[in-house]
Amino acid sequence: MPQEPFLRTFRPDRQGIRKILGDLEAEIMEYLWSHPHTLGVTVREVYEALSAQRHIAYTTVMSTMTRLAKKDVLRVTTDQTAYRYVPTMSADAFLSYVAGRKMEEVLLHFSDALKGPETSLDTLERARRLLEEISKHRKPEGGA
């Protein structure tokens, strides 16, 4: 099972995966998800695809893909001449993971708010069970 992505940013005013990833990070992931390669892709391949649509430096693509690997959104492998990058999970699994994490945060906040003298133990127990259920369903499903 792949490691869980390390994602801290959430921008509710943006669309799709741009709520979680920066614009270039999202563009790179969208490219990888729409062009699945079992062996992964090189920075050069991604750079050539993106530079056909916009002016961008090779080193910018390289550092962004390195950052996505550090966040565990991409996995890095090596062949004889280059690093190859593969998504750690499919687009659907990624979105499911992020939605689950955000729901967990909301429920934890809700649970903390419920911890008052007037809150019943039954209510807290139901909230705890719901949080556990969400946690089980949000585990990354692996593979792109």
N, CA, C and O atoms as a MOPAC input file, in Angstrom:
PM7 MOZYME 1SCF
protein

 N      0.84200 1    -1.17500 1     0.00000 1
 C      0.00000 1     0.00000 1     0.00000 1
 C      0.89000 1     1.24100 1     0.00000 1
 O      1.84700 1     1.32100 1     0.77000 1
 N      0.57500 1     2.21300 1    -0.86500 1
 C      1.38800 1     3.41900 1    -0.90900 1
 C      1.23000 1     4.23800 1     0.35900 1
 O      0.23300 1     4.13100 1     1.07200 1
 N      2.23100 1     5.05300 1     0.62000 1
 C      2.17100 1     5.94500 1     1.76200 1
 C      1.13700 1     7.03700 1     1.47900 1
 O      0.90700 1     7.40000 1     0.32500 1
 N      0.51900 1     7.55500 1     2.53600 1
 C     -0.47000 1     8.60100 1     2.35400 1
 C      0.20500 1     9.88700 1     1.90600 1
 O      1.26900 1    10.24000 1     2.41500 1
 N     -0.41100 1    10.60000 1     0.94600 1
 C      0.15200 1    11.87300 1     0.50200 1
 C      0.20800 1    12.88800 1     1.64400 1
 O     -0.63100 1    12.88000 1     2.54400 1
 N      1.19200 1    13.73800 1     1.58700 1
 C      1.35600 1    14.78900 1     2.57900 1
 C      0.81400 1    16.07600 1     1.96500 1
 O      1.51100 1    16.75900 1     1.21500 1
 N     -0.42200 1    16.39500 1     2.28800 1
 C     -1.08400 1    17.55500 1     1.71100 1
 C     -1.61600 1    18.44200 1     2.82900 1
 O     -2.41500 1    17.99400 1     3.65100 1
 N     -1.18400 1    19.67700 1     2.86300 1
 C     -1.61800 1    20.58100 1     3.91500 1
 C     -2.52300 1    21.68700 1     3.40500 1
 O     -3.35500 1    22.19600 1     4.15500 1
 N     -2.37800 1    22.06300 1     2.16000 1
 C     -3.08400 1    23.20900 1     1.62000 1
 C     -4.49600 1    22.84200 1     1.18900 1
 O     -4.72700 1    21.77000 1     0.62800 1
 N     -5.42800 1    23.73100 1     1.45300 1
 C     -6.78800 1    23.56500 1     0.94100 1
 C     -7.30300 1    24.94600 1     0.56800 1
 O     -7.38000 1    25.84100 1     1.41000 1
 N     -7.65700 1    25.11200 1    -0.70600 1
 C     -8.14800 1    26.38900 1    -1.21500 1
 C     -9.58300 1    26.20300 1    -1.69400 1
 O     -9.79600 1    25.78400 1    -2.83100 1
 N    -10.56300 1    26.50100 1    -0.86300 1
 C    -11.95900 1    26.25100 1    -1.23300 1
 C    -12.43900 1    27.06000 1    -2.43400 1
 O    -13.43700 1    26.69800 1    -3.05700 1
 N    -11.75000 1    28.14200 1    -2.76700 1
 C    -12.16300 1    28.98400 1    -3.88400 1
 C    -11.72500 1    28.44700 1    -5.24300 1
 O    -12.08500 1    29.02500 1    -6.26800 1
 N    -10.96400 1    27.36700 1    -5.28100 1
 C    -10.48100 1    26.80300 1    -6.54400 1
 C    -11.28600 1    25.56300 1    -6.92300 1
 O    -12.04100 1    25.01500 1    -6.11900 1
 N    -11.10200 1    25.14100 1    -8.16700 1
 C    -11.83700 1    23.99500 1    -8.69300 1
 C    -10.98600 1    22.72200 1    -8.65600 1
 O     -9.76100 1    22.78200 1    -8.76600 1
 N    -11.64300 1    21.57900 1    -8.50100 1
 C    -11.00300 1    20.26900 1    -8.61800 1
 C     -9.78100 1    20.09700 1    -7.74000 1
 O     -9.76300 1    20.50800 1    -6.58000 1
 N     -8.74900 1    19.47400 1    -8.32000 1
 C     -7.55800 1    19.18400 1    -7.53000 1
 C     -6.73300 1    20.42800 1    -7.23100 1
 O     -5.78700 1    20.37600 1    -6.44500 1
 N     -7.09200 1    21.54800 1    -7.85900 1
 C     -6.40000 1    22.80800 1    -7.55700 1
 C     -6.76800 1    23.33100 1    -6.16100 1
 O     -6.15000 1    24.27300 1    -5.66500 1
 N     -7.76800 1    22.71900 1    -5.53900 1
 C     -8.07500 1    23.04300 1    -4.14700 1
 C     -6.94000 1    22.56100 1    -3.23800 1
 O     -6.71700 1    23.11400 1    -2.16100 1
 N     -6.22700 1    21.52500 1    -3.68900 1
 C     -5.20800 1    20.88200 1    -2.87200 1
 C     -3.80600 1    21.12400 1    -3.42400 1
 O     -2.86400 1    21.33600 1    -2.66000 1
 N     -3.66800 1    21.09200 1    -4.73000 1
 C     -2.36800 1    21.24800 1    -5.37600 1
 C     -2.27500 1    22.61400 1    -6.05400 1
 O     -3.28800 1    23.22000 1    -6.40200 1
 N     -1.05700 1    23.08000 1    -6.23200 1
 C     -0.83800 1    24.30500 1    -6.99800 1
 C     -1.19900 1    24.08600 1    -8.45600 1
 O     -1.40200 1    22.95100 1    -8.88800 1
 N     -1.27900 1    25.16700 1    -9.21000 1
 C     -1.68200 1    25.06000 1   -10.61200 1
 C     -0.76300 1    24.15700 1   -11.42600 1
 O     -1.23800 1    23.29600 1   -12.16500 1
 N      0.54600 1    24.34500 1   -11.29800 1
 C      1.47600 1    23.51300 1   -12.06100 1
 C      1.46000 1    22.06800 1   -11.56500 1
 O      1.50700 1    21.13600 1   -12.36800 1
 N      1.39500 1    21.88100 1   -10.26000 1
 C      1.29600 1    20.51700 1    -9.71600 1
 C      0.05700 1    19.82200 1   -10.28100 1
 O      0.12200 1    18.66200 1   -10.68900 1
 N     -1.06300 1    20.53100 1   -10.30300 1
 C     -2.30900 1    19.95600 1   -10.82300 1
 C     -2.18300 1    19.63000 1   -12.30700 1
 O     -2.64600 1    18.58200 1   -12.75700 1
 N     -1.55800 1    20.52700 1   -13.06400 1
 C     -1.36700 1    20.28400 1   -14.49700 1
 C     -0.52700 1    19.02900 1   -14.73700 1
 O     -0.83900 1    18.22000 1   -15.61100 1
 N      0.52000 1    18.88100 1   -13.96800 1
 C      1.39000 1    17.71200 1   -14.10200 1
 C      0.62000 1    16.43400 1   -13.76000 1
 O      0.69900 1    15.44400 1   -14.48700 1
 N     -0.11900 1    16.46000 1   -12.66000 1
 C     -0.88000 1    15.26700 1   -12.27800 1
 C     -1.96500 1    14.95300 1   -13.31400 1
 O     -2.18200 1    13.78700 1   -13.64400 1
 N     -2.63000 1    15.95900 1   -13.81700 1
 C     -3.64800 1    15.72900 1   -14.85300 1
 C     -3.01700 1    15.09400 1   -16.08900 1
 O     -3.60500 1    14.20000 1   -16.69700 1
 N     -1.83000 1    15.55200 1   -16.45900 1
 C     -1.13500 1    14.95000 1   -17.58800 1
 C     -0.81000 1    13.48300 1   -17.30000 1
 O     -1.06200 1    12.61300 1   -18.13500 1
 N     -0.25500 1    13.21200 1   -16.12600 1
 C      0.11300 1    11.83100 1   -15.77700 1
 C     -1.11000 1    10.91900 1   -15.73400 1
 O     -1.05600 1     9.78800 1   -16.21900 1
 N     -2.20500 1    11.39700 1   -15.15900 1
 C     -3.41100 1    10.57500 1   -15.07900 1
 C     -4.06000 1    10.36100 1   -16.44700 1
 O     -4.70200 1     9.33500 1   -16.67200 1
 N     -3.89800 1    11.31100 1   -17.35100 1
 C     -4.51900 1    11.14800 1   -18.67300 1
 C     -3.61600 1    10.40700 1   -19.65700 1
 O     -4.06900 1    10.01500 1   -20.73200 1
 N     -2.35500 1    10.21100 1   -19.30800 1
 C     -1.40100 1     9.47400 1   -20.13600 1
 C     -0.72100 1     8.40400 1   -19.29700 1
 O      0.48200 1     8.47700 1   -19.04500 1
 N     -1.49400 1     7.40600 1   -18.86100 1
 C     -0.89100 1     6.41100 1   -17.96400 1
 C      0.23600 1     5.63800 1   -18.64900 1
 O      0.08600 1     5.13500 1   -19.76200 1
 N      1.34600 1     5.56300 1   -17.96000 1
 C      2.51000 1     4.80500 1   -18.41700 1
 C      2.87500 1     3.84700 1   -17.30000 1
 O      3.10200 1     4.26800 1   -16.16600 1
 N      2.93000 1     2.58500 1   -17.60700 1
 C      3.24500 1     1.61800 1   -16.56600 1
 C      4.66200 1     1.79700 1   -16.03700 1
 O      4.93900 1     1.48500 1   -14.87800 1
 N      5.55700 1     2.29700 1   -16.87800 1
 C      6.93100 1     2.50400 1   -16.44900 1
 C      7.16500 1     3.91100 1   -15.91200 1
 O      8.27100 1     4.22900 1   -15.47700 1
 N      6.14200 1     4.75200 1   -15.93800 1
 C      6.29300 1     6.12700 1   -15.48900 1
 C      6.74600 1     7.03600 1   -16.61400 1
 O      6.98200 1     6.59200 1   -17.73700 1
 N      6.86300 1     8.30500 1   -16.29600 1
 C      7.30000 1     9.29200 1   -17.28000 1
 C      8.50600 1    10.04100 1   -16.74300 1
 O      8.72300 1    10.12300 1   -15.53400 1
 N      9.26900 1    10.57600 1   -17.65000 1
 C     10.41900 1    11.38200 1   -17.26900 1
 C     10.01500 1    12.84500 1   -17.19200 1
 O      8.96900 1    13.24100 1   -17.70500 1
 N     10.84600 1    13.63300 1   -16.55300 1
 C     10.62500 1    15.08200 1   -16.50700 1
 C     10.60300 1    15.61700 1   -17.93400 1
 O      9.78300 1    16.47500 1   -18.26200 1
 N     11.49200 1    15.12100 1   -18.78000 1
 C     11.56300 1    15.58000 1   -20.17800 1
 C     10.22200 1    15.38300 1   -20.88600 1
 O      9.76200 1    16.28000 1   -21.59300 1
 N      9.59400 1    14.22600 1   -20.70500 1
 C      8.30100 1    13.96200 1   -21.36100 1
 C      7.23800 1    14.96000 1   -20.89400 1
 O      6.48300 1    15.49600 1   -21.70400 1
 N      7.18700 1    15.19800 1   -19.60800 1
 C      6.19900 1    16.13100 1   -19.06400 1
 C      6.51700 1    17.55100 1   -19.52800 1
 O      5.62000 1    18.30000 1   -19.91200 1
 N      7.78800 1    17.91100 1   -19.49100 1
 C      8.21000 1    19.24000 1   -19.93400 1
 C      7.79300 1    19.48000 1   -21.38900 1
 O      7.23700 1    20.52900 1   -21.71300 1
 N      8.05800 1    18.51600 1   -22.25000 1
 C      7.71600 1    18.68200 1   -23.66900 1
 C      6.21200 1    18.82800 1   -23.87300 1
 O      5.77100 1    19.62000 1   -24.70500 1
 N      5.43100 1    18.07300 1   -23.12200 1
 C      3.97200 1    18.18600 1   -23.24000 1
 C      3.48300 1    19.55500 1   -22.75400 1
 O      2.64500 1    20.18400 1   -23.40000 1
 N      4.00600 1    20.00600 1   -21.62700 1
 C      3.55300 1    21.29100 1   -21.07600 1
 C      4.09000 1    22.47300 1   -21.86800 1
 O      3.38400 1    23.46500 1   -22.04600 1
 N      5.32000 1    22.38600 1   -22.34300 1
 C      5.90800 1    23.52400 1   -23.05900 1
 C      5.24900 1    23.73200 1   -24.42100 1
 O      5.38700 1    24.80300 1   -25.01200 1
 N      4.54700 1    22.73900 1   -24.91900 1
 C      3.80200 1    22.90800 1   -26.16700 1
 C      2.58600 1    23.81300 1   -25.95700 1
 O      2.05000 1    24.37300 1   -26.91400 1
 N      2.15600 1    23.95300 1   -24.70400 1
 C      0.97000 1    24.75000 1   -24.38900 1
 C      1.30000 1    26.07100 1   -23.71600 1
 O      0.49000 1    26.99800 1   -23.75200 1
 N      2.47500 1    26.17700 1   -23.10000 1
 C      2.84600 1    27.39800 1   -22.38700 1
 C      4.35000 1    27.49800 1   -22.24100 1
 O      5.06900 1    26.50800 1   -22.37400 1
 N      4.81100 1    28.69500 1   -21.96900 1
 C      6.24100 1    28.91500 1   -21.76200 1
 C      6.59000 1    28.48200 1   -20.33700 1
 O      6.05700 1    29.01000 1   -19.36200 1
 N      7.49400 1    27.51100 1   -20.24300 1
 C      7.88000 1    26.99300 1   -18.92800 1
 C      9.30900 1    26.46500 1   -19.00300 1
 O      9.73100 1    25.96200 1   -20.04400 1
 N     10.04300 1    26.57500 1   -17.92600 1
 C     11.42400 1    26.08500 1   -17.88600 1
 C     11.45100 1    24.61500 1   -17.48100 1
 O     10.63500 1    24.16000 1   -16.67900 1
 N     12.39000 1    23.89300 1   -18.04300 1
 C     12.58500 1    22.48400 1   -17.70800 1
 C     12.81400 1    22.32700 1   -16.20800 1
 O     12.25600 1    21.42600 1   -15.58200 1
 N     13.64000 1    23.21000 1   -15.62900 1
 C     13.95500 1    23.09600 1   -14.20600 1
 C     12.73000 1    23.33200 1   -13.32700 1
 O     12.65000 1    22.79200 1   -12.22400 1
 N     11.78100 1    24.12600 1   -13.79900 1
 C     10.53700 1    24.35200 1   -13.05000 1
 C      9.72200 1    23.06700 1   -12.99100 1
 O      9.19500 1    22.70500 1   -11.93800 1
 N      9.62200 1    22.38300 1   -14.12100 1
 C      8.90400 1    21.10600 1   -14.16200 1
 C      9.61300 1    20.09300 1   -13.26900 1
 O      8.96900 1    19.36400 1   -12.51500 1
 N     10.93500 1    20.05000 1   -13.35700 1
 C     11.71200 1    19.10000 1   -12.56100 1
 C     11.51300 1    19.34600 1   -11.06300 1
 O     11.26600 1    18.40300 1   -10.31100 1
 N     11.61600 1    20.58700 1   -10.63000 1
 C     11.47300 1    20.85800 1    -9.19500 1
 C     10.03600 1    20.61600 1    -8.71900 1
 O      9.82300 1    20.20900 1    -7.57700 1
 N      9.06900 1    20.85900 1    -9.57300 1
 C      7.66900 1    20.60900 1    -9.19800 1
 C      7.41000 1    19.11800 1    -9.06600 1
 O      6.72000 1    18.69300 1    -8.13900 1
 N      7.94900 1    18.31900 1    -9.97200 1
 C      7.77300 1    16.87000 1    -9.88100 1
 C      8.51200 1    16.30600 1    -8.67100 1
 O      8.04100 1    15.35900 1    -8.03900 1
 N      9.65100 1    16.87700 1    -8.35200 1
 C     10.38700 1    16.47000 1    -7.15100 1
 C      9.54800 1    16.77400 1    -5.90600 1
 O      9.47000 1    15.95800 1    -4.98800 1
 N      8.92700 1    17.94700 1    -5.88500 1
 C      8.07300 1    18.33000 1    -4.75400 1
 C      6.86300 1    17.39300 1    -4.64500 1
 O      6.47500 1    17.02400 1    -3.53600 1
 N      6.26900 1    17.00600 1    -5.76300 1
 C      5.14300 1    16.05800 1    -5.73000 1
 C      5.59700 1    14.69400 1    -5.19700 1
 O      4.83500 1    14.00600 1    -4.51800 1
 N      6.82200 1    14.31200 1    -5.50200 1
 C      7.35500 1    13.05000 1    -4.96600 1
 C      7.57500 1    13.16400 1    -3.45500 1
 O      7.31300 1    12.21100 1    -2.72200 1
 N      8.05000 1    14.30800 1    -2.98800 1
 C      8.23900 1    14.50700 1    -1.54800 1
 C      6.91000 1    14.50000 1    -0.80300 1
 O      6.85000 1    14.13300 1     0.37000 1
 N      5.84500 1    14.90800 1    -1.48900 1
 C      4.51000 1    14.89000 1    -0.89300 1
 C      3.86800 1    13.50700 1    -1.00400 1
 O      2.74600 1    13.30400 1    -0.53900 1
 N      4.57200 1    12.55900 1    -1.61700 1
 C      4.08600 1    11.19200 1    -1.83100 1
 C      2.88300 1    11.13000 1    -2.77300 1
 O      2.04800 1    10.23200 1    -2.66600 1
 N      2.80300 1    12.07300 1    -3.67800 1
 C      1.77600 1    12.03600 1    -4.71800 1
 C      2.34400 1    11.30200 1    -5.93500 1
 O      1.60700 1    10.66900 1    -6.69100 1
 N      3.66500 1    11.39400 1    -6.11200 1
 C      4.36700 1    10.65300 1    -7.15500 1
 C      5.38600 1     9.72900 1    -6.50100 1
 O      5.90500 1    10.01400 1    -5.42200 1
 N      5.65900 1     8.62100 1    -7.17400 1
 C      6.70600 1     7.69200 1    -6.75200 1
 C      7.81900 1     7.78300 1    -7.80000 1
 O      7.54200 1     7.84200 1    -8.99800 1
 N      9.04800 1     7.79400 1    -7.35800 1
 C     10.19600 1     7.91600 1    -8.26400 1
 C     10.89000 1     6.57100 1    -8.39300 1
 O     11.17300 1     5.89600 1    -7.40300 1
 N     11.15700 1     6.20200 1    -9.63700 1
 C     11.97300 1     5.02300 1    -9.91000 1
 C     13.09500 1     5.47200 1   -10.83700 1
 O     13.03800 1     6.55600 1   -11.41700 1
 N     14.09100 1     4.64700 1   -10.96800 1
 C     15.17500 1     4.99800 1   -11.88600 1
 C     15.36700 1     3.87800 1   -12.89100 1
 O     15.23200 1     2.69200 1   -12.59000 1
 N     15.68900 1     4.31300 1   -14.10100 1
 C     16.17000 1     3.33900 1   -15.07300 1
 C     17.63300 1     3.69500 1   -15.30300 1
 O     18.21400 1     4.42600 1   -14.50100 1
 N     18.22100 1     3.21600 1   -16.33800 1
 C     19.66200 1     3.42700 1   -16.51100 1
 C     20.03000 1     4.90000 1   -16.72200 1
 O     21.14100 1     5.31000 1   -16.38700 1
 N     19.12800 1     5.68000 1   -17.26300 1
 C     19.51200 1     7.04800 1   -17.61800 1
 C     18.66200 1     8.14900 1   -16.99600 1
 O     19.04800 1     9.31600 1   -17.05200 1
 N     17.52900 1     7.81700 1   -16.41200 1
 C     16.65200 1     8.90000 1   -15.95300 1
 C     15.77100 1     8.46300 1   -14.79600 1
 O     15.53700 1     7.27600 1   -14.56500 1
 N     15.29500 1     9.46700 1   -14.08400 1
 C     14.27100 1     9.23000 1   -13.07200 1
 C     12.93100 1     9.13600 1   -13.78900 1
 O     12.65900 1     9.88600 1   -14.72600 1
 N     12.09500 1     8.20000 1   -13.33100 1
 C     10.75800 1     8.04400 1   -13.88900 1
 C      9.75900 1     8.23700 1   -12.75700 1
 O      9.97600 1     7.76900 1   -11.63900 1
 N      8.68100 1     8.92000 1   -13.04800 1
 C      7.68400 1     9.27000 1   -12.04400 1
 C      6.35800 1     8.59700 1   -12.36300 1
 O      5.90200 1     8.58700 1   -13.50600 1
 N      5.74800 1     8.02900 1   -11.31500 1
 C      4.46100 1     7.33400 1   -11.43900 1
 C      3.55400 1     7.85200 1   -10.32700 1
 O      4.00000 1     7.98100 1    -9.18700 1
 N      2.29400 1     8.14900 1   -10.63100 1
 C      1.37300 1     8.56000 1    -9.55200 1
 C      1.23400 1     7.44900 1    -8.52500 1
 O      1.21400 1     6.27100 1    -8.88200 1
 N      1.13800 1     7.81600 1    -7.24900 1
 C      0.99400 1     6.81300 1    -6.19700 1
 C     -0.42700 1     6.27800 1    -6.11900 1
 O     -0.66300 1     5.24300 1    -5.49700 1
 N     -1.37900 1     6.97200 1    -6.74400 1
 C     -2.76500 1     6.50700 1    -6.77300 1
 C     -3.47500 1     7.11300 1    -7.97100 1
 O     -3.01400 1     8.09500 1    -8.55200 1
 N     -4.58700 1     6.52400 1    -8.32600 1
 C     -5.38300 1     7.02100 1    -9.44700 1
 C     -6.00300 1     8.36600 1    -9.08400 1
 O     -6.02700 1     8.75100 1    -7.91500 1
 N     -6.49900 1     9.07100 1   -10.08100 1
 C     -7.15200 1    10.36500 1    -9.84500 1
 C     -8.35200 1    10.19000 1    -8.91600 1
 O     -8.54500 1    10.98100 1    -7.99200 1
 N     -9.15200 1     9.15900 1    -9.15900 1
 C    -10.32700 1     8.91500 1    -8.30700 1
 C     -9.92600 1     8.61700 1    -6.86700 1
 O    -10.53700 1     9.13400 1    -5.93100 1
 N     -8.90700 1     7.78900 1    -6.68600 1
 C     -8.45100 1     7.45800 1    -5.33700 1
 C     -7.88600 1     8.70400 1    -4.64700 1
 O     -8.07300 1     8.88500 1    -3.44400 1
 N     -7.20100 1     9.55400 1    -5.40000 1
 C     -6.64900 1    10.78800 1    -4.84500 1
 C     -7.77100 1    11.70500 1    -4.35600 1
 O     -7.72100 1    12.22000 1    -3.23900 1
 N     -8.77800 1    11.90200 1    -5.19900 1
 C     -9.89500 1    12.76700 1    -4.80700 1
 C    -10.66000 1    12.18700 1    -3.62300 1
 O    -11.09200 1    12.92900 1    -2.74100 1
 N    -10.83000 1    10.87700 1    -3.59700 1
 C    -11.49400 1    10.21600 1    -2.47900 1
 C    -10.69600 1    10.39800 1    -1.19500 1
 O    -11.25900 1    10.66700 1    -0.13400 1
 N     -9.38300 1    10.24900 1    -1.30400 1
 C     -8.50700 1    10.42700 1    -0.14800 1
 C     -8.64500 1    11.84400 1     0.41100 1
 O     -8.81300 1    12.02800 1     1.61600 1
 N     -8.57200 1    12.83400 1    -0.46600 1
 C     -8.63600 1    14.22800 1    -0.02800 1
 C     -9.99700 1    14.53400 1     0.59100 1
 O    -10.07400 1    15.19400 1     1.62700 1
 N    -11.06700 1    14.05700 1    -0.03700 1
 C    -12.40900 1    14.29700 1     0.51400 1
 C    -12.53000 1    13.65800 1     1.89800 1
 O    -13.10000 1    14.25500 1     2.81200 1
 N    -12.00000 1    12.46000 1     2.05100 1
 C    -12.04200 1    11.78500 1     3.34500 1
 C    -11.27300 1    12.53600 1     4.41400 1
 O    -11.72800 1    12.65700 1     5.55100 1
 N    -10.09200 1    13.04500 1     4.04000 1
 C     -9.29400 1    13.81000 1     4.99900 1
 C    -10.02600 1    15.07500 1     5.44400 1
 O    -10.02200 1    15.41800 1     6.62600 1
 N    -10.64600 1    15.75800 1     4.50300 1
 C    -11.36800 1    16.98800 1     4.85300 1
 C    -12.57000 1    16.66000 1     5.74200 1
 O    -12.86800 1    17.40300 1     6.67600 1
 N    -13.25300 1    15.56400 1     5.46000 1
 C    -14.38700 1    15.15400 1     6.28400 1
 C    -13.91800 1    14.80300 1     7.69200 1
 O    -14.57500 1    15.14600 1     8.67500 1
 N    -12.78400 1    14.12200 1     7.78600 1
 C    -12.22400 1    13.80100 1     9.09800 1
 C    -11.93900 1    15.07000 1     9.89900 1
 O    -12.24500 1    15.14400 1    11.08900 1
 N    -11.35100 1    16.06400 1     9.23900 1
 C    -11.04000 1    17.32000 1     9.92300 1
 C    -12.30900 1    17.98600 1    10.45100 1
 O    -12.33900 1    18.48800 1    11.57400 1
 N    -13.35500 1    17.98300 1     9.62200 1
 C    -14.63200 1    18.57600 1    10.04300 1
 C    -15.19400 1    17.81600 1    11.24700 1
 O    -15.63100 1    18.42400 1    12.22400 1
 N    -15.17800 1    16.48700 1    11.16700 1
 C    -15.71700 1    15.69000 1    12.27200 1
 C    -14.88900 1    15.83300 1    13.54900 1
 O    -15.44300 1    15.84000 1    14.64800 1
 N    -13.57700 1    15.94700 1    13.41000 1
 C    -12.74900 1    16.15700 1    14.59800 1
 C    -13.08000 1    17.50000 1    15.24700 1
 O    -13.17200 1    17.61200 1    16.46900 1
 N    -13.25500 1    18.50700 1    14.40500 1
 C    -13.63800 1    19.82600 1    14.92700 1
 C    -15.00900 1    19.74200 1    15.60400 1
 O    -15.21400 1    20.29200 1    16.68600 1
 N    -15.93100 1    19.05300 1    14.95600 1
 C    -17.27600 1    18.85900 1    15.50300 1
 C    -17.20700 1    18.09700 1    16.82600 1
 O    -17.88100 1    18.45100 1    17.79300 1
 N    -16.39300 1    17.05700 1    16.85500 1
 C    -16.23900 1    16.24900 1    18.06400 1
 C    -15.68200 1    17.08700 1    19.21200 1
 O    -16.14300 1    16.97900 1    20.34800 1
 N    -14.68600 1    17.92500 1    18.90600 1
 C    -14.13200 1    18.80300 1    19.94100 1
 C    -15.19300 1    19.76600 1    20.46600 1
 O    -15.24500 1    20.05500 1    21.66200 1
 N    -16.03700 1    20.25800 1    19.56000 1
 C    -17.08700 1    21.19400 1    19.96900 1
 C    -18.12100 1    20.50300 1    20.85700 1
 O    -18.74100 1    21.14400 1    21.70600 1
 N    -18.30600 1    19.19400 1    20.66100 1
 C    -19.29600 1    18.45400 1    21.43800 1
 C    -18.82000 1    18.11200 1    22.85200 1
 O    -19.62400 1    17.72000 1    23.69700 1
 N    -17.54600 1    18.25600 1    23.10600 1
 C    -17.00100 1    17.84300 1    24.39700 1
 C    -17.31700 1    18.88500 1    25.47600 1
 O    -16.44000 1    19.60500 1    25.95200 1
 N    -18.54700 1    18.93400 1    25.82700 1
 C    -18.96300 1    19.84000 1    26.89000 1
 C    -19.72500 1    19.06400 1    27.92900 1
 O    -20.07000 1    17.90400 1    27.70300 1
 N    -20.00000 1    19.67900 1    29.07300 1
 C    -20.70500 1    18.96400 1    30.14400 1
 C    -22.10600 1    18.52700 1    29.73900 1
 O    -22.63300 1    17.55800 1    30.28500 1
 N    -22.71900 1    19.23200 1    28.78300 1
 C    -24.08700 1    18.89000 1    28.39700 1
 C    -24.14800 1    17.84200 1    27.27500 1
 O    -25.24200 1    17.42800 1    26.88900 1
 N    -23.00100 1    17.40800 1    26.74900 1
 C    -22.95200 1    16.45100 1    25.65300 1
 C    -23.05900 1    15.02900 1    26.19000 1
 O    -22.36900 1    14.65000 1    27.13600 1
 N    -23.93900 1    14.25200 1    25.56400 1
 C    -24.11500 1    12.87300 1    26.01300 1
 C    -22.99500 1    11.98900 1    25.49000 1
 O    -22.42500 1    12.24400 1    24.42900 1
 N    -22.69300 1    10.96100 1    26.24200 1
 C    -21.67900 1    10.00300 1    25.81500 1
 C    -22.12200 1     9.27000 1    24.55700 1
 O    -21.28500 1     8.89600 1    23.73600 1
 N    -23.42000 1     9.06000 1    24.39400 1
 C    -23.94700 1     8.39900 1    23.21100 1
 C    -23.63400 1     9.21700 1    21.95600 1
 O    -23.26000 1     8.64600 1    20.93100 1
 N    -23.77700 1    10.52600 1    22.01900 1
 C    -23.48100 1    11.38900 1    20.88000 1
 C    -22.00500 1    11.33300 1    20.53100 1
 O    -21.65200 1    11.24600 1    19.35500 1
 N    -21.14100 1    11.38000 1    21.53000 1
 C    -19.70700 1    11.29300 1    21.28900 1
 C    -19.32600 1     9.94200 1    20.68900 1
 O    -18.48000 1     9.87300 1    19.79800 1
 N    -19.94200 1     8.88200 1    21.17000 1
 C    -19.64600 1     7.54600 1    20.65600 1
 C    -20.08000 1     7.42100 1    19.19300 1
 O    -19.36000 1     6.83500 1    18.38500 1
 N    -21.23300 1     7.95900 1    18.85200 1
 C    -21.67900 1     7.91500 1    17.44200 1
 C    -20.72700 1     8.70900 1    16.55200 1
 O    -20.40500 1     8.26900 1    15.44700 1
 N    -20.27600 1     9.86200 1    17.01400 1
 C    -19.32400 1    10.66900 1    16.24000 1
 C    -18.00200 1     9.91600 1    16.06600 1
 O    -17.42100 1     9.94200 1    14.98100 1
 N    -17.52100 1     9.24900 1    17.11500 1
 C    -16.28700 1     8.47600 1    17.03700 1
 C    -16.41500 1     7.33800 1    16.02900 1
 O    -15.50300 1     7.11000 1    15.23400 1
 N    -17.55300 1     6.61500 1    16.05700 1
 C    -17.76700 1     5.50500 1    15.11500 1
 C    -17.81900 1     6.01200 1    13.67800 1
 O    -17.27800 1     5.37900 1    12.77200 1
 N    -18.46500 1     7.14700 1    13.47200 1
 C    -18.53900 1     7.72900 1    12.13200 1
 C    -17.14800 1     8.11900 1    11.63800 1
 O    -16.81900 1     7.88800 1    10.47400 1
 N    -16.34500 1     8.69500 1    12.49100 1
 C    -14.98600 1     9.06300 1    12.13400 1
 C    -14.16900 1     7.82500 1    11.78100 1
 O    -13.40700 1     7.85200 1    10.81400 1
 N    -14.30800 1     6.75000 1    12.53700 1
 C    -13.59700 1     5.50800 1    12.23600 1
 C    -14.03700 1     4.93900 1    10.88800 1
 O    -13.21000 1     4.44600 1    10.12100 1
 N    -15.31900 1     5.00500 1    10.60400 1
 C    -15.84500 1     4.49500 1     9.33600 1
 C    -15.28000 1     5.29300 1     8.15800 1
 O    -14.88900 1     4.71300 1     7.14500 1
 N    -15.23800 1     6.59200 1     8.28900 1
 C    -14.67300 1     7.42600 1     7.22500 1
 C    -13.19800 1     7.11000 1     7.05400 1
 O    -12.71400 1     7.01900 1     5.92600 1
 N    -12.48300 1     6.94200 1     8.14200 1
 C    -11.05100 1     6.62800 1     8.06400 1
 C    -10.80800 1     5.32500 1     7.31400 1
 O     -9.86300 1     5.23300 1     6.53100 1
 N    -11.63800 1     4.32600 1     7.53700 1
 C    -11.47200 1     3.04900 1     6.82500 1
 C    -11.66100 1     3.21000 1     5.33800 1
 O    -10.95000 1     2.58400 1     4.55100 1
 N    -12.62000 1     4.04700 1     4.93100 1
 C    -12.95100 1     4.18400 1     3.51300 1
 C    -12.01700 1     5.11900 1     2.75900 1
 O    -12.01400 1     5.11100 1     1.52800 1
 N    -11.23500 1     5.91200 1     3.45100 1
 C    -10.38100 1     6.86600 1     2.74400 1
 C     -8.98000 1     6.35900 1     2.49700 1
 O     -8.17500 1     7.08100 1     1.90900 1
 N     -8.65600 1     5.16700 1     2.91300 1
 C     -7.30700 1     4.64200 1     2.71400 1
 C     -7.00600 1     4.61400 1     1.22800 1
 O     -7.84700 1     4.17200 1     0.44500 1
 N     -5.80100 1     5.08500 1     0.80400 1
 C     -5.44300 1     5.07200 1    -0.61100 1
 C     -5.54600 1     3.66000 1    -1.17300 1
 O     -5.12600 1     2.68800 1    -0.54600 1
 N     -6.11600 1     3.57600 1    -2.37600 1
 C     -6.34500 1     2.27600 1    -3.00600 1
 C     -5.17300 1     1.80500 1    -3.84200 1
 O     -5.22100 1     0.72300 1    -4.42700 1
 N     -4.12400 1     2.60200 1    -3.90400 1
 C     -2.93700 1     2.19600 1    -4.64200 1
 C     -3.12100 1     2.25700 1    -6.13800 1
 O     -4.24000 1     2.25800 1    -6.65100 1
 N     -2.02100 1     2.30800 1    -6.81300 1
 C     -1.95000 1     2.22800 1    -8.26600 1
 C     -2.65700 1     3.31600 1    -8.99900 1
 O     -3.68800 1     3.82300 1    -8.55500 1
 N     -2.10100 1     3.67800 1   -10.13000 1
 C     -2.72700 1     4.68800 1   -10.98000 1
 C     -3.52500 1     4.01200 1   -12.03900 1
 O     -4.13900 1     4.68100 1   -12.87000 1

